[in-house]
Amino acid sequence: QVRGLCGTYNWNQQDEFTTPAGDVEISVTAFANKYRASADCPELSPVPLEPCVTFAGRRELAEAACAVLHGPAFQ
């Protein structure tokens, strides 16, 4: 019953990039762009950024947020 940026969690990797409209994207950037919270948010470029370089000052915050995904709730 899960979907969105966390995927479908049904062990089927073919539908992990299901968008809010129900279609399945093939690229990460196209998928992420479908979940923009506002039209004011810029669309992601098809060329992936190096997040650790681009957002170096936010590394600590990102590691803390991602720690939740590695915790017991998702094991």
PQR file of N, CA, C, O and H, with PARSE charges and radii, in Angstrom:
ATOM      1  N   GLN A   1       0.806  -1.200   0.000 -0.4000 1.5000
ATOM      2  CA  GLN A   1       0.000   0.000   0.000 -0.0000 2.0000
ATOM      3  C   GLN A   1       0.846   1.260   0.000  0.5500 1.7000
ATOM      4  O   GLN A   1       0.331   2.349   0.253 -0.5500 1.4000
ATOM      5  N   VAL A   2       2.142   1.128  -0.282 -0.4000 1.5000
ATOM      6  CA  VAL A   2       3.042   2.277  -0.279 -0.0000 2.0000
ATOM      7  C   VAL A   2       3.302   2.690  -1.716  0.5500 1.7000
ATOM      8  O   VAL A   2       3.425   1.845  -2.602 -0.5500 1.4000
ATOM      9  H   VAL A   2       2.559   0.243  -0.487  0.4000 1.0000
ATOM     10  N   ARG A   3       3.384   3.991  -1.941 -0.4000 1.5000
ATOM     11  CA  ARG A   3       3.821   4.487  -3.240 -0.0000 2.0000
ATOM     12  C   ARG A   3       4.335   5.896  -3.058  0.5500 1.7000
ATOM     13  O   ARG A   3       4.134   6.507  -2.009 -0.5500 1.4000
ATOM     14  H   ARG A   3       3.284   4.678  -1.221  0.4000 1.0000
ATOM     15  N   GLY A   4       4.990   6.406  -4.065 -0.4000 1.5000
ATOM     16  CA  GLY A   4       5.567   7.732  -3.974 -0.0000 2.0000
ATOM     17  C   GLY A   4       7.068   7.661  -4.068  0.5500 1.7000
ATOM     18  O   GLY A   4       7.614   6.733  -4.665 -0.5500 1.4000
ATOM     19  H   GLY A   4       5.153   5.909  -4.917  0.4000 1.0000
ATOM     20  N   LEU A   5       7.738   8.627  -3.488 -0.4000 1.5000
ATOM     21  CA  LEU A   5       9.188   8.688  -3.587 -0.0000 2.0000
ATOM     22  C   LEU A   5       9.874   7.525  -2.898  0.5500 1.7000
ATOM     23  O   LEU A   5      11.042   7.254  -3.173 -0.5500 1.4000
ATOM     24  H   LEU A   5       7.294   9.381  -3.002  0.4000 1.0000
ATOM     25  N   CYS A   6       9.175   6.828  -2.004 -0.4000 1.5000
ATOM     26  CA  CYS A   6       9.752   5.650  -1.354 -0.0000 2.0000
ATOM     27  C   CYS A   6       9.549   4.387  -2.179  0.5500 1.7000
ATOM     28  O   CYS A   6      10.034   3.326  -1.785 -0.5500 1.4000
ATOM     29  H   CYS A   6       8.226   7.049  -1.781  0.4000 1.0000
ATOM     30  N   GLY A   7       8.862   4.460  -3.291 -0.4000 1.5000
ATOM     31  CA  GLY A   7       8.616   3.288  -4.118 -0.0000 2.0000
ATOM     32  C   GLY A   7       7.351   2.573  -3.691  0.5500 1.7000
ATOM     33  O   GLY A   7       6.602   3.068  -2.848 -0.5500 1.4000
ATOM     34  H   GLY A   7       8.469   5.322  -3.611  0.4000 1.0000
ATOM     35  N   THR A   8       7.113   1.406  -4.274 -0.4000 1.5000
ATOM     36  CA  THR A   8       5.889   0.657  -4.000 -0.0000 2.0000
ATOM     37  C   THR A   8       6.081  -0.405  -2.932  0.5500 1.7000
ATOM     38  O   THR A   8       5.108  -0.902  -2.364 -0.5500 1.4000
ATOM     39  H   THR A   8       7.721   1.004  -4.959  0.4000 1.0000
ATOM     40  N   TYR A   9       7.328  -0.755  -2.658 -0.4000 1.5000
ATOM     41  CA  TYR A   9       7.676  -1.711  -1.603 -0.0000 2.0000
ATOM     42  C   TYR A   9       6.962  -3.048  -1.787  0.5500 1.7000
ATOM     43  O   TYR A   9       6.516  -3.661  -0.817 -0.5500 1.4000
ATOM     44  H   TYR A   9       8.118  -0.351  -3.120  0.4000 1.0000
ATOM     45  N   ASN A  10       6.857  -3.499  -3.048 -0.4000 1.5000
ATOM     46  CA  ASN A  10       6.221  -4.789  -3.326 -0.0000 2.0000
ATOM     47  C   ASN A  10       7.198  -5.773  -3.976  0.5500 1.7000
ATOM     48  O   ASN A  10       6.776  -6.788  -4.529 -0.5500 1.4000
ATOM     49  H   ASN A  10       7.219  -3.002  -3.836  0.4000 1.0000
ATOM     50  N   TRP A  11       8.476  -5.483  -3.914 -0.4000 1.5000
ATOM     51  CA  TRP A  11       9.553  -6.309  -4.461 -0.0000 2.0000
ATOM     52  C   TRP A  11       9.531  -6.384  -5.990  0.5500 1.7000
ATOM     53  O   TRP A  11      10.243  -7.203  -6.571 -0.5500 1.4000
ATOM     54  H   TRP A  11       8.819  -4.658  -3.464  0.4000 1.0000
ATOM     55  N   ASN A  12       8.738  -5.554  -6.642 -0.4000 1.5000
ATOM     56  CA  ASN A  12       8.698  -5.495  -8.101 -0.0000 2.0000
ATOM     57  C   ASN A  12       9.372  -4.196  -8.530  0.5500 1.7000
ATOM     58  O   ASN A  12       8.770  -3.125  -8.446 -0.5500 1.4000
ATOM     59  H   ASN A  12       8.161  -4.888  -6.169  0.4000 1.0000
ATOM     60  N   GLN A  13      10.599  -4.286  -8.983 -0.4000 1.5000
ATOM     61  CA  GLN A  13      11.344  -3.083  -9.341 -0.0000 2.0000
ATOM     62  C   GLN A  13      10.800  -2.403 -10.596  0.5500 1.7000
ATOM     63  O   GLN A  13      11.160  -1.259 -10.870 -0.5500 1.4000
ATOM     64  H   GLN A  13      11.088  -5.156  -9.052  0.4000 1.0000
ATOM     65  N   GLN A  14       9.960  -3.065 -11.348 -0.4000 1.5000
ATOM     66  CA  GLN A  14       9.414  -2.485 -12.578 -0.0000 2.0000
ATOM     67  C   GLN A  14       8.427  -1.353 -12.301  0.5500 1.7000
ATOM     68  O   GLN A  14       8.185  -0.528 -13.182 -0.5500 1.4000
ATOM     69  H   GLN A  14       9.668  -3.995 -11.125  0.4000 1.0000
ATOM     70  N   ASP A  15       7.858  -1.294 -11.111 -0.4000 1.5000
ATOM     71  CA  ASP A  15       6.881  -0.237 -10.828 -0.0000 2.0000
ATOM     72  C   ASP A  15       7.327   0.732  -9.731  0.5500 1.7000
ATOM     73  O   ASP A  15       6.501   1.443  -9.160 -0.5500 1.4000
ATOM     74  H   ASP A  15       8.054  -1.964 -10.395  0.4000 1.0000
ATOM     75  N   GLU A  16       8.607   0.762  -9.440 -0.4000 1.5000
ATOM     76  CA  GLU A  16       9.113   1.643  -8.380 -0.0000 2.0000
ATOM     77  C   GLU A  16       8.923   3.127  -8.706  0.5500 1.7000
ATOM     78  O   GLU A  16       8.769   3.941  -7.796 -0.5500 1.4000
ATOM     79  H   GLU A  16       9.278   0.184  -9.903  0.4000 1.0000
ATOM     80  N   PHE A  17       8.931   3.481  -9.975 -0.4000 1.5000
ATOM     81  CA  PHE A  17       8.815   4.893 -10.354 -0.0000 2.0000
ATOM     82  C   PHE A  17       7.384   5.235 -10.783  0.5500 1.7000
ATOM     83  O   PHE A  17       7.187   5.960 -11.758 -0.5500 1.4000
ATOM     84  H   PHE A  17       9.055   2.819 -10.714  0.4000 1.0000
ATOM     85  N   THR A  18       6.393   4.719 -10.064 -0.4000 1.5000
ATOM     86  CA  THR A  18       4.997   5.024 -10.360 -0.0000 2.0000
ATOM     87  C   THR A  18       4.695   6.441  -9.882  0.5500 1.7000
ATOM     88  O   THR A  18       4.955   6.785  -8.728 -0.5500 1.4000
ATOM     89  H   THR A  18       6.553   4.129  -9.272  0.4000 1.0000
ATOM     90  N   THR A  19       4.148   7.254 -10.771 -0.4000 1.5000
ATOM     91  CA  THR A  19       3.878   8.665 -10.479 -0.0000 2.0000
ATOM     92  C   THR A  19       2.503   8.825  -9.828  0.5500 1.7000
ATOM     93  O   THR A  19       1.735   7.865  -9.770 -0.5500 1.4000
ATOM     94  H   THR A  19       3.937   6.974 -11.708  0.4000 1.0000
ATOM     95  N   PRO A  20       2.186  10.023  -9.339 -0.5600 1.5000
ATOM     96  CA  PRO A  20       0.862  10.246  -8.755  0.2800 2.0000
ATOM     97  C   PRO A  20      -0.270   9.967  -9.748  0.5500 1.7000
ATOM     98  O   PRO A  20      -1.376   9.606  -9.343 -0.5500 1.4000
ATOM     99  N   ALA A  21       0.002  10.132 -11.045 -0.4000 1.5000
ATOM    100  CA  ALA A  21      -1.019   9.878 -12.063 -0.0000 2.0000
ATOM    101  C   ALA A  21      -1.157   8.391 -12.385  0.5500 1.7000
ATOM    102  O   ALA A  21      -2.074   7.997 -13.104 -0.5500 1.4000
ATOM    103  H   ALA A  21       0.900  10.425 -11.374  0.4000 1.0000
ATOM    104  N   GLY A  22      -0.244   7.557 -11.853 -0.4000 1.5000
ATOM    105  CA  GLY A  22      -0.315   6.126 -12.075 -0.0000 2.0000
ATOM    106  C   GLY A  22       0.540   5.607 -13.211  0.5500 1.7000
ATOM    107  O   GLY A  22       0.615   4.397 -13.422 -0.5500 1.4000
ATOM    108  H   GLY A  22       0.501   7.878 -11.268  0.4000 1.0000
ATOM    109  N   ASP A  23       1.194   6.506 -13.957 -0.4000 1.5000
ATOM    110  CA  ASP A  23       2.091   6.040 -15.002 -0.0000 2.0000
ATOM    111  C   ASP A  23       3.456   5.723 -14.401  0.5500 1.7000
ATOM    112  O   ASP A  23       3.745   6.136 -13.277 -0.5500 1.4000
ATOM    113  H   ASP A  23       1.133   7.489 -13.786  0.4000 1.0000
ATOM    114  N   VAL A  24       4.291   5.002 -15.126 -0.4000 1.5000
ATOM    115  CA  VAL A  24       5.604   4.607 -14.626 -0.0000 2.0000
ATOM    116  C   VAL A  24       6.681   5.301 -15.452  0.5500 1.7000
ATOM    117  O   VAL A  24       6.756   5.123 -16.667 -0.5500 1.4000
ATOM    118  H   VAL A  24       4.056   4.667 -16.038  0.4000 1.0000
ATOM    119  N   GLU A  25       7.508   6.089 -14.784 -0.4000 1.5000
ATOM    120  CA  GLU A  25       8.623   6.771 -15.448 -0.0000 2.0000
ATOM    121  C   GLU A  25       9.823   5.842 -15.520  0.5500 1.7000
ATOM    122  O   GLU A  25       9.953   4.919 -14.716 -0.5500 1.4000
ATOM    123  H   GLU A  25       7.447   6.234 -13.797  0.4000 1.0000
ATOM    124  N   ILE A  26      10.701   6.092 -16.487 -0.4000 1.5000
ATOM    125  CA  ILE A  26      11.893   5.252 -16.607 -0.0000 2.0000
ATOM    126  C   ILE A  26      13.148   5.933 -16.077  0.5500 1.7000
ATOM    127  O   ILE A  26      14.168   5.274 -15.876 -0.5500 1.4000
ATOM    128  H   ILE A  26      10.595   6.842 -17.140  0.4000 1.0000
ATOM    129  N   SER A  27      13.088   7.233 -15.851 -0.4000 1.5000
ATOM    130  CA  SER A  27      14.273   7.922 -15.326 -0.0000 2.0000
ATOM    131  C   SER A  27      13.977   8.527 -13.957  0.5500 1.7000
ATOM    132  O   SER A  27      12.838   8.883 -13.652 -0.5500 1.4000
ATOM    133  H   SER A  27      12.260   7.768 -16.014  0.4000 1.0000
ATOM    134  N   VAL A  28      14.998   8.634 -13.160 -0.4000 1.5000
ATOM    135  CA  VAL A  28      14.861   9.200 -11.817 -0.0000 2.0000
ATOM    136  C   VAL A  28      14.409  10.651 -11.877  0.5500 1.7000
ATOM    137  O   VAL A  28      13.534  11.060 -11.114 -0.5500 1.4000
ATOM    138  H   VAL A  28      15.922   8.345 -13.407  0.4000 1.0000
ATOM    139  N   THR A  29      14.996  11.431 -12.774 -0.4000 1.5000
ATOM    140  CA  THR A  29      14.653  12.853 -12.827 -0.0000 2.0000
ATOM    141  C   THR A  29      13.214  13.072 -13.277  0.5500 1.7000
ATOM    142  O   THR A  29      12.521  13.924 -12.720 -0.5500 1.4000
ATOM    143  H   THR A  29      15.707  11.099 -13.394  0.4000 1.0000
ATOM    144  N   ALA A  30      12.750  12.323 -14.273 -0.4000 1.5000
ATOM    145  CA  ALA A  30      11.359  12.467 -14.722 -0.0000 2.0000
ATOM    146  C   ALA A  30      10.406  12.080 -13.594  0.5500 1.7000
ATOM    147  O   ALA A  30       9.381  12.730 -13.389 -0.5500 1.4000
ATOM    148  H   ALA A  30      13.313  11.631 -14.726  0.4000 1.0000
ATOM    149  N   PHE A  31      10.750  11.021 -12.864 -0.4000 1.5000
ATOM    150  CA  PHE A  31       9.939  10.578 -11.734 -0.0000 2.0000
ATOM    151  C   PHE A  31       9.898  11.648 -10.648  0.5500 1.7000
ATOM    152  O   PHE A  31       8.821  12.004 -10.168 -0.5500 1.4000
ATOM    153  H   PHE A  31      11.583  10.493 -13.030  0.4000 1.0000
ATOM    154  N   ALA A  32      11.049  12.158 -10.262 -0.4000 1.5000
ATOM    155  CA  ALA A  32      11.117  13.160  -9.200 -0.0000 2.0000
ATOM    156  C   ALA A  32      10.383  14.441  -9.596  0.5500 1.7000
ATOM    157  O   ALA A  32       9.750  15.077  -8.753 -0.5500 1.4000
ATOM    158  H   ALA A  32      11.924  11.869 -10.652  0.4000 1.0000
ATOM    159  N   ASN A  33      10.464  14.823 -10.868 -0.4000 1.5000
ATOM    160  CA  ASN A  33       9.776  16.030 -11.325 -0.0000 2.0000
ATOM    161  C   ASN A  33       8.264  15.917 -11.182  0.5500 1.7000
ATOM    162  O   ASN A  33       7.588  16.932 -11.018 -0.5500 1.4000
ATOM    163  H   ASN A  33      10.978  14.307 -11.553  0.4000 1.0000
ATOM    164  N   LYS A  34       7.722  14.706 -11.240 -0.4000 1.5000
ATOM    165  CA  LYS A  34       6.278  14.517 -11.074 -0.0000 2.0000
ATOM    166  C   LYS A  34       5.841  14.772  -9.633  0.5500 1.7000
ATOM    167  O   LYS A  34       4.654  14.979  -9.378 -0.5500 1.4000
ATOM    168  H   LYS A  34       8.271  13.881 -11.373  0.4000 1.0000
ATOM    169  N   TYR A  35       6.773  14.759  -8.697 -0.4000 1.5000
ATOM    170  CA  TYR A  35       6.463  14.967  -7.279 -0.0000 2.0000
ATOM    171  C   TYR A  35       6.839  16.360  -6.790  0.5500 1.7000
ATOM    172  O   TYR A  35       6.890  16.594  -5.582 -0.5500 1.4000
ATOM    173  H   TYR A  35       7.737  14.591  -8.904  0.4000 1.0000
ATOM    174  N   ARG A  36       7.104  17.291  -7.707 -0.4000 1.5000
ATOM    175  CA  ARG A  36       7.407  18.660  -7.270 -0.0000 2.0000
ATOM    176  C   ARG A  36       6.213  19.209  -6.487  0.5500 1.7000
ATOM    177  O   ARG A  36       5.067  19.064  -6.910 -0.5500 1.4000
ATOM    178  H   ARG A  36       7.063  17.102  -8.688  0.4000 1.0000
ATOM    179  N   ALA A  37       6.484  19.825  -5.368 -0.4000 1.5000
ATOM    180  CA  ALA A  37       5.424  20.319  -4.487 -0.0000 2.0000
ATOM    181  C   ALA A  37       4.730  21.553  -5.061  0.5500 1.7000
ATOM    182  O   ALA A  37       3.583  21.836  -4.717 -0.5500 1.4000
ATOM    183  H   ALA A  37       7.415  19.943  -5.024  0.4000 1.0000
ATOM    184  N   SER A  38       5.410  22.274  -5.918 -0.4000 1.5000
ATOM    185  CA  SER A  38       4.865  23.509  -6.437 -0.0000 2.0000
ATOM    186  C   SER A  38       5.460  23.783  -7.813  0.5500 1.7000
ATOM    187  O   SER A  38       6.590  23.386  -8.096 -0.5500 1.4000
ATOM    188  H   SER A  38       6.342  22.044  -6.197  0.4000 1.0000
ATOM    189  N   ALA A  39       4.709  24.452  -8.656 -0.4000 1.5000
ATOM    190  CA  ALA A  39       5.225  24.839  -9.974 -0.0000 2.0000
ATOM    191  C   ALA A  39       6.377  25.827  -9.823  0.5500 1.7000
ATOM    192  O   ALA A  39       7.156  26.020 -10.756 -0.5500 1.4000
ATOM    193  H   ALA A  39       3.791  24.774  -8.426  0.4000 1.0000
ATOM    194  N   ASP A  40       6.489  26.457  -8.646 -0.4000 1.5000
ATOM    195  CA  ASP A  40       7.597  27.381  -8.393 -0.0000 2.0000
ATOM    196  C   ASP A  40       8.924  26.644  -8.221  0.5500 1.7000
ATOM    197  O   ASP A  40       9.988  27.242  -8.380 -0.5500 1.4000
ATOM    198  H   ASP A  40       5.856  26.300  -7.888  0.4000 1.0000
ATOM    199  N   CYS A  41       8.870  25.351  -7.899 -0.4000 1.5000
ATOM    200  CA  CYS A  41      10.092  24.558  -7.749 -0.0000 2.0000
ATOM    201  C   CYS A  41      10.664  24.281  -9.138  0.5500 1.7000
ATOM    202  O   CYS A  41       9.933  23.868 -10.038 -0.5500 1.4000
ATOM    203  H   CYS A  41       8.006  24.865  -7.771  0.4000 1.0000
ATOM    204  N   PRO A  42      11.952  24.502  -9.316 -0.5600 1.5000
ATOM    205  CA  PRO A  42      12.525  24.236 -10.641  0.2800 2.0000
ATOM    206  C   PRO A  42      12.551  22.737 -10.935  0.5500 1.7000
ATOM    207  O   PRO A  42      12.728  21.916 -10.035 -0.5500 1.4000
ATOM    208  N   GLU A  43      12.370  22.395 -12.219 -0.4000 1.5000
ATOM    209  CA  GLU A  43      12.466  20.990 -12.616 -0.0000 2.0000
ATOM    210  C   GLU A  43      13.913  20.544 -12.558  0.5500 1.7000
ATOM    211  O   GLU A  43      14.833  21.328 -12.792 -0.5500 1.4000
ATOM    212  H   GLU A  43      12.227  23.062 -12.951  0.4000 1.0000
ATOM    213  N   LEU A  44      14.099  19.268 -12.243 -0.4000 1.5000
ATOM    214  CA  LEU A  44      15.442  18.711 -12.221 -0.0000 2.0000
ATOM    215  C   LEU A  44      15.952  18.554 -13.637  0.5500 1.7000
ATOM    216  O   LEU A  44      15.184  18.292 -14.563 -0.5500 1.4000
ATOM    217  H   LEU A  44      13.352  18.631 -12.053  0.4000 1.0000
ATOM    218  N   SER A  45      17.226  18.714 -13.795 -0.4000 1.5000
ATOM    219  CA  SER A  45      17.879  18.519 -15.079 -0.0000 2.0000
ATOM    220  C   SER A  45      18.080  17.021 -15.308  0.5500 1.7000
ATOM    221  O   SER A  45      18.244  16.270 -14.347 -0.5500 1.4000
ATOM    222  H   SER A  45      17.850  18.928 -13.043  0.4000 1.0000
ATOM    223  N   PRO A  46      18.070  16.576 -16.570 -0.5600 1.5000
ATOM    224  CA  PRO A  46      18.328  15.158 -16.822  0.2800 2.0000
ATOM    225  C   PRO A  46      19.752  14.741 -16.480  0.5500 1.7000
ATOM    226  O   PRO A  46      20.033  13.554 -16.313 -0.5500 1.4000
ATOM    227  N   VAL A  47      20.650  15.718 -16.375 -0.4000 1.5000
ATOM    228  CA  VAL A  47      22.028  15.411 -15.987 -0.0000 2.0000
ATOM    229  C   VAL A  47      22.084  15.396 -14.467  0.5500 1.7000
ATOM    230  O   VAL A  47      21.830  16.423 -13.837 -0.5500 1.4000
ATOM    231  H   VAL A  47      20.422  16.682 -16.510  0.4000 1.0000
ATOM    232  N   PRO A  48      22.410  14.257 -13.860 -0.5600 1.5000
ATOM    233  CA  PRO A  48      22.405  14.195 -12.393  0.2800 2.0000
ATOM    234  C   PRO A  48      23.459  15.092 -11.753  0.5500 1.7000
ATOM    235  O   PRO A  48      24.586  15.206 -12.235 -0.5500 1.4000
ATOM    236  N   LEU A  49      23.062  15.715 -10.670 -0.4000 1.5000
ATOM    237  CA  LEU A  49      23.984  16.526  -9.879 -0.0000 2.0000
ATOM    238  C   LEU A  49      24.791  15.625  -8.959  0.5500 1.7000
ATOM    239  O   LEU A  49      24.392  14.496  -8.673 -0.5500 1.4000
ATOM    240  H   LEU A  49      22.147  15.622 -10.279  0.4000 1.0000
ATOM    241  N   GLU A  50      25.898  16.117  -8.511 -0.4000 1.5000
ATOM    242  CA  GLU A  50      26.656  15.445  -7.458 -0.0000 2.0000
ATOM    243  C   GLU A  50      26.188  16.061  -6.142  0.5500 1.7000
ATOM    244  O   GLU A  50      26.697  17.111  -5.750 -0.5500 1.4000
ATOM    245  H   GLU A  50      26.222  17.034  -8.743  0.4000 1.0000
ATOM    246  N   PRO A  51      25.243  15.445  -5.454 -0.5600 1.5000
ATOM    247  CA  PRO A  51      24.641  16.086  -4.289  0.2800 2.0000
ATOM    248  C   PRO A  51      25.628  16.440  -3.186  0.5500 1.7000
ATOM    249  O   PRO A  51      25.465  17.466  -2.526 -0.5500 1.4000
ATOM    250  N   CYS A  52      26.644  15.615  -2.973 -0.4000 1.5000
ATOM    251  CA  CYS A  52      27.589  15.906  -1.897 -0.0000 2.0000
ATOM    252  C   CYS A  52      28.444  17.123  -2.221  0.5500 1.7000
ATOM    253  O   CYS A  52      28.941  17.789  -1.313 -0.5500 1.4000
ATOM    254  H   CYS A  52      26.776  14.781  -3.509  0.4000 1.0000
ATOM    255  N   VAL A  53      28.619  17.415  -3.484 -0.4000 1.5000
ATOM    256  CA  VAL A  53      29.381  18.597  -3.894 -0.0000 2.0000
ATOM    257  C   VAL A  53      28.456  19.806  -3.968  0.5500 1.7000
ATOM    258  O   VAL A  53      28.785  20.880  -3.464 -0.5500 1.4000
ATOM    259  H   VAL A  53      28.215  16.874  -4.222  0.4000 1.0000
ATOM    260  N   THR A  54      27.301  19.625  -4.597 -0.4000 1.5000
ATOM    261  CA  THR A  54      26.364  20.723  -4.802 -0.0000 2.0000
ATOM    262  C   THR A  54      25.784  21.245  -3.498  0.5500 1.7000
ATOM    263  O   THR A  54      25.587  22.450  -3.341 -0.5500 1.4000
ATOM    264  H   THR A  54      27.034  18.753  -5.007  0.4000 1.0000
ATOM    265  N   PHE A  55      25.510  20.344  -2.562 -0.4000 1.5000
ATOM    266  CA  PHE A  55      24.872  20.717  -1.303 -0.0000 2.0000
ATOM    267  C   PHE A  55      25.733  20.303  -0.111  0.5500 1.7000
ATOM    268  O   PHE A  55      25.226  19.712   0.842 -0.5500 1.4000
ATOM    269  H   PHE A  55      25.670  19.365  -2.690  0.4000 1.0000
ATOM    270  N   ALA A  56      26.999  20.599  -0.157 -0.4000 1.5000
ATOM    271  CA  ALA A  56      27.952  20.157   0.870 -0.0000 2.0000
ATOM    272  C   ALA A  56      27.524  20.559   2.285  0.5500 1.7000
ATOM    273  O   ALA A  56      27.737  19.799   3.229 -0.5500 1.4000
ATOM    274  H   ALA A  56      27.411  21.078  -0.931  0.4000 1.0000
ATOM    275  N   GLY A  57      26.936  21.716   2.439 -0.4000 1.5000
ATOM    276  CA  GLY A  57      26.529  22.184   3.757 -0.0000 2.0000
ATOM    277  C   GLY A  57      25.334  21.450   4.334  0.5500 1.7000
ATOM    278  O   GLY A  57      25.019  21.628   5.510 -0.5500 1.4000
ATOM    279  H   GLY A  57      26.762  22.334   1.672  0.4000 1.0000
ATOM    280  N   ARG A  58      24.665  20.637   3.545 -0.4000 1.5000
ATOM    281  CA  ARG A  58      23.469  19.938   4.009 -0.0000 2.0000
ATOM    282  C   ARG A  58      23.714  18.451   4.259  0.5500 1.7000
ATOM    283  O   ARG A  58      22.776  17.705   4.542 -0.5500 1.4000
ATOM    284  H   ARG A  58      24.920  20.492   2.590  0.4000 1.0000
ATOM    285  N   ARG A  59      24.962  18.024   4.155 -0.4000 1.5000
ATOM    286  CA  ARG A  59      25.282  16.607   4.304 -0.0000 2.0000
ATOM    287  C   ARG A  59      24.829  16.042   5.652  0.5500 1.7000
ATOM    288  O   ARG A  59      24.238  14.964   5.713 -0.5500 1.4000
ATOM    289  H   ARG A  59      25.723  18.630   3.925  0.4000 1.0000
ATOM    290  N   GLU A  60      25.107  16.766   6.714 -0.4000 1.5000
ATOM    291  CA  GLU A  60      24.750  16.293   8.053 -0.0000 2.0000
ATOM    292  C   GLU A  60      23.234  16.101   8.183  0.5500 1.7000
ATOM    293  O   GLU A  60      22.776  15.096   8.726 -0.5500 1.4000
ATOM    294  H   GLU A  60      25.587  17.641   6.665  0.4000 1.0000
ATOM    295  N   LEU A  61      22.474  17.053   7.689 -0.4000 1.5000
ATOM    296  CA  LEU A  61      21.015  16.969   7.727 -0.0000 2.0000
ATOM    297  C   LEU A  61      20.523  15.783   6.891  0.5500 1.7000
ATOM    298  O   LEU A  61      19.627  15.054   7.317 -0.5500 1.4000
ATOM    299  H   LEU A  61      22.846  17.870   7.247  0.4000 1.0000
ATOM    300  N   ALA A  62      21.099  15.590   5.718 -0.4000 1.5000
ATOM    301  CA  ALA A  62      20.701  14.477   4.847 -0.0000 2.0000
ATOM    302  C   ALA A  62      21.011  13.130   5.491  0.5500 1.7000
ATOM    303  O   ALA A  62      20.199  12.207   5.418 -0.5500 1.4000
ATOM    304  H   ALA A  62      21.827  16.182   5.371  0.4000 1.0000
ATOM    305  N   GLU A  63      22.170  13.012   6.116 -0.4000 1.5000
ATOM    306  CA  GLU A  63      22.524  11.748   6.771 -0.0000 2.0000
ATOM    307  C   GLU A  63      21.560  11.442   7.914  0.5500 1.7000
ATOM    308  O   GLU A  63      21.179  10.288   8.110 -0.5500 1.4000
ATOM    309  H   GLU A  63      22.829  13.762   6.175  0.4000 1.0000
ATOM    310  N   ALA A  64      21.166  12.456   8.662 -0.4000 1.5000
ATOM    311  CA  ALA A  64      20.221  12.246   9.762 -0.0000 2.0000
ATOM    312  C   ALA A  64      18.853  11.825   9.225  0.5500 1.7000
ATOM    313  O   ALA A  64      18.211  10.939   9.788 -0.5500 1.4000
ATOM    314  H   ALA A  64      21.475  13.394   8.503  0.4000 1.0000
ATOM    315  N   ALA A  65      18.406  12.460   8.137 -0.4000 1.5000
ATOM    316  CA  ALA A  65      17.109  12.114   7.549 -0.0000 2.0000
ATOM    317  C   ALA A  65      17.129  10.707   6.966  0.5500 1.7000
ATOM    318  O   ALA A  65      16.161   9.960   7.112 -0.5500 1.4000
ATOM    319  H   ALA A  65      18.927  13.181   7.680  0.4000 1.0000
ATOM    320  N   CYS A  66      18.214  10.345   6.315 -0.4000 1.5000
ATOM    321  CA  CYS A  66      18.311   9.018   5.702 -0.0000 2.0000
ATOM    322  C   CYS A  66      18.488   7.916   6.740  0.5500 1.7000
ATOM    323  O   CYS A  66      18.190   6.753   6.465 -0.5500 1.4000
ATOM    324  H   CYS A  66      19.000  10.952   6.196  0.4000 1.0000
ATOM    325  N   ALA A  67      18.958   8.260   7.904 -0.4000 1.5000
ATOM    326  CA  ALA A  67      19.135   7.261   8.962 -0.0000 2.0000
ATOM    327  C   ALA A  67      17.799   6.602   9.300  0.5500 1.7000
ATOM    328  O   ALA A  67      17.764   5.433   9.686 -0.5500 1.4000
ATOM    329  H   ALA A  67      19.200   9.204   8.128  0.4000 1.0000
ATOM    330  N   VAL A  68      16.713   7.336   9.159 -0.4000 1.5000
ATOM    331  CA  VAL A  68      15.387   6.783   9.412 -0.0000 2.0000
ATOM    332  C   VAL A  68      15.127   5.603   8.469  0.5500 1.7000
ATOM    333  O   VAL A  68      14.562   4.592   8.887 -0.5500 1.4000
ATOM    334  H   VAL A  68      16.741   8.285   8.846  0.4000 1.0000
ATOM    335  N   LEU A  69      15.532   5.725   7.210 -0.4000 1.5000
ATOM    336  CA  LEU A  69      15.307   4.663   6.233 -0.0000 2.0000
ATOM    337  C   LEU A  69      16.126   3.426   6.524  0.5500 1.7000
ATOM    338  O   LEU A  69      15.770   2.328   6.096 -0.5500 1.4000
ATOM    339  H   LEU A  69      15.990   6.546   6.871  0.4000 1.0000
ATOM    340  N   HIS A  70      17.224   3.592   7.249 -0.4000 1.5000
ATOM    341  CA  HIS A  70      18.059   2.461   7.614 -0.0000 2.0000
ATOM    342  C   HIS A  70      17.689   1.897   8.992  0.5500 1.7000
ATOM    343  O   HIS A  70      18.309   0.945   9.466 -0.5500 1.4000
ATOM    344  H   HIS A  70      17.513   4.485   7.597  0.4000 1.0000
ATOM    345  N   GLY A  71      16.688   2.482   9.618 -0.4000 1.5000
ATOM    346  CA  GLY A  71      16.278   2.066  10.962 -0.0000 2.0000
ATOM    347  C   GLY A  71      15.370   0.858  10.947  0.5500 1.7000
ATOM    348  O   GLY A  71      15.058   0.325   9.882 -0.5500 1.4000
ATOM    349  H   GLY A  71      16.184   3.255   9.233  0.4000 1.0000
ATOM    350  N   PRO A  72      14.948   0.426  12.107 -0.5600 1.5000
ATOM    351  CA  PRO A  72      14.134  -0.787  12.254  0.2800 2.0000
ATOM    352  C   PRO A  72      12.777  -0.726  11.541  0.5500 1.7000
ATOM    353  O   PRO A  72      12.251  -1.768  11.150 -0.5500 1.4000
ATOM    354  N   ALA A  73      12.209   0.449  11.367 -0.4000 1.5000
ATOM    355  CA  ALA A  73      10.895   0.549  10.717 -0.0000 2.0000
ATOM    356  C   ALA A  73      10.916   0.050   9.280  0.5500 1.7000
ATOM    357  O   ALA A  73       9.890  -0.395   8.764 -0.5500 1.4000
ATOM    358  H   ALA A  73      12.636   1.296  11.684  0.4000 1.0000
ATOM    359  N   PHE A  74      12.078   0.119   8.626 -0.4000 1.5000
ATOM    360  CA  PHE A  74      12.172  -0.277   7.221 -0.0000 2.0000
ATOM    361  C   PHE A  74      12.963  -1.562   7.020  0.5500 1.7000
ATOM    362  O   PHE A  74      13.349  -1.878   5.895 -0.5500 1.4000
ATOM    363  H   PHE A  74      12.911   0.480   9.045  0.4000 1.0000
ATOM    364  N   GLN A  75      13.204  -2.293   8.074 -0.4000 1.5000
ATOM    365  CA  GLN A  75      13.962  -3.552   7.939 -0.0000 2.0000
ATOM    366  C   GLN A  75      13.035  -4.742   7.854  0.5500 1.7000
ATOM    367  O   GLN A  75      13.496  -5.877   7.739 -0.5500 1.4000
ATOM    368  H   GLN A  75      12.890  -2.036   8.988  0.4000 1.0000
TER
END
